[in-house]
Amino acid sequence: MRTEPDDLDRAELAAALAAGWGLAGAELEYVPEGGGSHHWHCAAGGEERFVSADDLTATFRAATDEDAAFAALERAYGVAGALRDRAGLGFVVAQIPDRDGRRLRRLGRRYAVRVEPVIEGTPGVFGEYAADDRRAVAALVGRLHAASDRVPADLPQVADLRIPSRAALDMAIADAVRPWETGPLAEPARALLAARTGEIGERLAGHDAMAERLRATRAGWVVTHGEPHGGNVIRDPAGGLHLIDWDTAMLAPRERDLQMVLNDDLTGWDEYRAAAGPVDLDLDALGFYRRLWALADIASFTAVLRRPHAYTTDMRHAYEALVYYLG
């Protein structure tokens, strides 16, 4: 998120950090990065932490309400903790438990707070990997998938292969025949969608058919990160790699992660297989997840722009993303 939330008071956040993690007198500096969560650099008592407030109403969260979203995030961050603590995967940047041992703490109806260590280093860029980095990350993802049996079986959510915000997208398509007057970018978004409704309908039908086939392969699914793109990898000064942002961790086909790591030439596959074991790559599943990412973004950004809104940096970003997919 590029804009600090106006409905989350810094004093309230600081109080939660003091009560939950003992970070008294926290000095907070907003970090305008990411999507679905707000971030701050925190300095307290000579310590530095990375603090995030997950927005439980964010449209990409596959949950029926804020309580369900919170429960899903608790399980996802529990997966990260298990991978680091039980499986010994030091590259996993897991959340620091609070005084009660929880990795996520509720803050009002809308937000959930988490605290993570500050990783000194250089973050990557979304959608970009140099060849050597691609191979290195592929090896990390292979180790992650190979450690699936070290995560309690009842902890990770199981991927349902549905498109988050699908219902909102279906309603938007049905309503695209008349003007949208909910904000300055609503009508431009409607025009983009209206020009591509036939194509989107075909893509949705193709998604549904492939999802049905993949559900039959569940016995071979693994614990996945969900978004191991360059922007979620930090290289420390010693050259080590760290994988951050575990809010979408769940049990799913391995191609869920590999679609973000392997390129069209499958660079990194050998390194992945050396770490994961003698497994096969399902190219159809790889394509499915690449298409799912695009459809999920279209659904999410359409839902955001169709709701009442003002012209903000976040809204402009949502519209520009929709232009990228539909323009």
C-alpha positions in Angstrom: 0.0 0.0 0.0 1.3 3.4 -0.9 -0.9 5.5 1.4 -0.9 5.2 5.2 -4.4 4.3 6.5 -6.4 7.2 7.9 -8.5 4.8 10.1 -5.5 3.3 11.9 -4.1 5.7 14.5 -0.3 5.4 15.1 -0.8 5.7 18.8 -3.2 2.7 18.8 -0.7 0.7 16.8 2.2 1.7 19.1 0.1 0.6 22.1 -0.5 -2.8 20.5 3.2 -3.2 19.9 4.0 -2.4 23.5 1.3 -4.7 24.9 2.0 -7.5 22.5 5.7 -7.5 21.9 7.1 -5.3 24.6 8.1 -2.6 22.1 7.6 0.4 24.4 7.8 3.9 23.0 7.8 2.7 19.4 8.8 5.2 16.8 7.1 4.4 13.5 8.0 5.4 10.0 5.5 4.4 7.2 6.9 2.3 4.3 4.8 2.8 1.2 5.2 -0.7 -0.4 3.2 -3.8 -1.0 -0.4 -4.6 -1.5 -3.1 -5.5 1.0 -0.9 -4.7 4.0 0.5 -1.5 5.5 4.1 -1.4 6.7 6.2 0.6 9.1 9.8 0.6 10.2 9.8 0.4 14.0 12.5 1.6 16.4 11.9 0.8 20.1 14.4 0.5 23.0 17.4 0.2 20.7 15.7 -2.5 18.6 14.5 -2.3 15.1 11.5 -4.3 13.8 9.4 -4.4 10.6 5.7 -4.0 11.5 2.8 -4.7 9.3 -1.0 -4.3 9.5 -2.8 -6.7 7.3 -6.1 -5.3 5.9 -8.6 -8.0 6.6 -11.1 -6.4 4.1 -8.6 -6.5 1.2 -10.4 -7.9 -1.8 -7.8 -10.5 -2.7 -8.2 -12.3 0.6 -10.2 -15.5 -0.1 -12.4 -15.2 3.0 -16.1 -14.5 3.7 -15.5 -11.8 6.4 -12.8 -10.2 8.6 -12.8 -13.1 11.1 -12.3 -15.7 8.4 -9.5 -13.6 6.9 -7.8 -13.3 10.3 -8.0 -17.1 10.8 -6.6 -17.7 7.3 -3.7 -15.4 8.0 -3.0 -17.0 11.4 -2.6 -20.4 9.6 -0.4 -18.9 6.8 2.0 -17.3 9.3 1.9 -20.5 11.3 3.2 -22.3 8.3 6.1 -19.9 8.0 6.9 -20.4 11.7 6.9 -24.2 11.3 9.1 -24.0 8.2 11.7 -22.0 10.1 11.4 -23.6 13.6 10.6 -27.2 12.8 12.1 -27.6 9.3 15.1 -25.4 10.0 14.7 -23.3 6.8 16.7 -20.2 7.8 15.8 -18.3 4.7 12.1 -18.2 5.8 11.5 -14.8 7.4 8.8 -15.8 9.9 6.8 -13.6 12.2 8.0 -12.9 15.8 5.5 -14.3 18.3 4.0 -11.9 20.8 4.0 -12.5 24.5 1.2 -15.0 24.2 3.0 -16.9 21.4 0.8 -15.6 18.7 2.3 -14.5 15.3 -0.7 -12.2 14.6 -2.6 -9.9 16.8 -6.0 -8.3 16.1 -6.3 -4.6 16.0 -9.9 -3.5 15.7 -12.3 -5.0 13.2 -10.3 -4.3 10.1 -6.6 -4.9 10.9 -4.2 -7.5 12.2 -0.7 -6.7 13.3 2.4 -8.7 12.9 6.1 -8.1 13.7 9.1 -9.4 11.8 12.9 -8.9 12.1 14.5 -6.3 9.9 16.6 -8.0 7.2 19.5 -5.9 6.2 20.0 -6.2 2.5 18.6 -5.4 -1.0 15.1 -6.4 -2.0 14.5 -7.6 -5.5 11.9 -6.3 -8.0 8.6 -7.8 -8.8 8.6 -9.9 -11.9 12.4 -9.8 -12.4 15.2 -12.3 -11.8 18.7 -12.4 -13.1 19.6 -15.9 -14.3 21.8 -16.7 -11.3 19.2 -15.4 -8.8 16.4 -17.4 -10.6 18.4 -20.5 -10.1 19.2 -19.7 -6.5 15.5 -19.0 -5.7 14.4 -22.1 -7.5 16.7 -24.1 -5.2 15.2 -22.4 -2.1 11.7 -23.2 -3.3 12.7 -26.8 -3.9 13.9 -27.0 -0.2 10.6 -25.4 0.9 8.5 -27.9 -1.0 10.6 -30.8 0.2 9.9 -29.7 3.8 6.2 -30.0 3.5 6.1 -33.1 5.8 7.6 -31.0 8.6 4.6 -28.7 8.7 1.7 -30.1 10.8 -0.8 -31.6 8.3 -3.8 -29.7 9.7 -2.1 -26.3 9.7 -1.9 -25.1 6.0 -5.0 -24.2 4.2 -5.7 -26.2 1.1 -5.9 -24.3 -2.2 -9.4 -24.3 -3.6 -8.1 -23.1 -7.0 -10.8 -20.4 -7.2 -10.3 -16.9 -8.3 -10.4 -14.5 -5.3 -13.1 -11.8 -5.8 -14.6 -13.9 -8.6 -18.1 -13.0 -7.5 -17.3 -9.3 -7.6 -15.9 -9.7 -11.1 -19.0 -11.5 -12.3 -21.2 -8.7 -10.9 -19.0 -6.1 -12.5 -19.3 -7.7 -15.9 -23.1 -7.9 -15.6 -23.2 -4.2 -14.6 -20.7 -3.0 -17.3 -23.6 -1.9 -19.6 -24.3 1.2 -17.5 -22.0 3.9 -16.1 -20.3 3.5 -12.8 -20.4 6.7 -10.7 -18.7 5.6 -7.5 -15.5 7.5 -8.0 -13.2 9.3 -10.4 -11.7 6.1 -11.8 -14.8 4.0 -11.8 -16.1 4.9 -15.2 -12.7 4.5 -16.9 -12.4 1.1 -15.3 -15.9 0.1 -16.5 -14.9 1.1 -20.1 -11.9 -1.1 -20.0 -13.9 -4.1 -18.7 -16.8 -3.6 -21.1 -14.5 -3.8 -24.1 -13.2 -7.2 -23.0 -16.1 -9.0 -21.4 -16.3 -11.7 -24.1 -12.6 -12.5 -23.8 -12.7 -12.5 -20.0 -15.7 -14.9 -20.1 -13.7 -17.4 -22.2 -10.7 -17.1 -19.9 -12.9 -17.8 -16.9 -14.4 -20.9 -18.5 -11.0 -22.2 -19.3 -9.9 -21.6 -15.7 -12.8 -23.6 -14.3 -12.1 -26.6 -16.6 -8.4 -26.7 -15.7 -9.1 -26.3 -12.0 -11.3 -29.3 -12.0 -8.5 -31.4 -13.5 -6.0 -30.1 -11.0 -8.2 -31.0 -8.0 -7.7 -34.6 -8.8 -3.9 -34.3 -8.3 -4.2 -33.2 -4.6 -2.2 -36.2 -3.3 0.9 -34.7 -4.8 0.4 -31.1 -3.5 3.0 -29.4 -1.3 3.3 -26.5 1.1 3.8 -23.4 -1.1 4.7 -19.8 -0.5 2.3 -18.4 -3.1 4.3 -15.3 -4.3 8.0 -16.1 -4.5 8.6 -13.2 -7.0 11.7 -11.0 -6.9 10.0 -8.4 -4.7 9.6 -10.9 -1.9 13.3 -11.9 -1.9 16.0 -10.0 0.0 19.7 -10.5 -0.6 21.8 -9.8 2.5 25.3 -8.3 2.4 26.8 -11.8 2.6 24.9 -12.9 -0.5 22.3 -14.9 1.4 18.6 -14.9 0.2 15.6 -14.4 2.5 12.0 -15.1 1.5 9.5 -12.7 3.0 5.7 -12.1 2.9 4.0 -15.4 3.9 0.4 -14.4 4.0 -0.6 -16.6 1.0 1.2 -19.8 2.2 -1.0 -22.9 1.6 -1.0 -26.5 0.3 -1.2 -26.4 -3.5 0.3 -27.8 -6.6 4.1 -27.0 -6.7 3.5 -25.1 -10.0 1.8 -22.4 -7.8 5.3 -21.2 -6.8 7.2 -22.3 -9.9 5.1 -20.1 -12.2 6.8 -17.1 -10.6 10.3 -18.6 -10.5 10.8 -20.5 -13.8 10.9 -18.5 -17.0 9.7 -19.7 -20.5 13.0 -21.6 -20.9 12.5 -23.3 -17.5 15.7 -21.8 -16.1 16.0 -23.0 -12.5 14.2 -26.3 -13.0 17.4 -28.3 -12.6 18.2 -26.5 -9.4 14.7 -26.9 -8.1 14.6 -30.6 -8.8 18.0 -31.1 -7.2 16.6 -29.7 -4.0 13.0 -31.0 -4.2 13.7 -34.5 -5.4 12.8 -36.5 -8.6 9.5 -34.8 -9.3 7.8 -33.9 -12.6 6.7 -30.5 -13.9 3.1 -30.1 -15.1 3.3 -27.5 -17.8 -0.5 -27.2 -18.0 -0.6 -26.4 -14.3 2.2 -23.9 -14.7 0.1 -22.1 -17.4 -3.0 -22.3 -15.2 -1.3 -20.5 -12.4 0.1 -17.8 -14.6 -3.4 -17.2 -16.0 -4.9 -17.3 -12.5 -2.6 -14.5 -11.3 -3.8 -12.3 -14.1 -7.5 -13.1 -13.5 -7.2 -12.6 -9.7 -5.6 -9.1 -10.3 -8.3 -8.2 -12.8 -11.0 -9.2 -10.3 -9.4 -7.5 -7.4 -8.7 -4.2 -9.0 -12.1 -4.1 -10.7 -13.7 -4.6 -7.3 -11.6 -1.8 -5.7 -12.4 0.7 -8.5 -16.1 -0.1 -8.5 -16.4 0.8 -4.8 -16.8 4.4 -3.7 -13.3 6.0 -3.7 -11.3 9.2 -4.0 -8.4 9.8 -6.3 -5.4 8.4 -4.3 -2.0 6.9 -5.1 -3.5 3.4 -4.4 -6.5 4.0 -6.6 -4.3 5.2 -9.4 -2.1 2.1 -9.0 -5.2 -0.1 -9.2 -6.4 1.6 -12.4 -2.9 1.4 -14.0 -2.8 -2.3 -13.3 -6.2 -2.8 -14.9 -4.9 -0.9 -18.0 -2.0 -3.3 -18.1 -4.3 -6.3 -18.2 -7.1 -4.9 -20.3 -5.9 -1.9 -22.1 
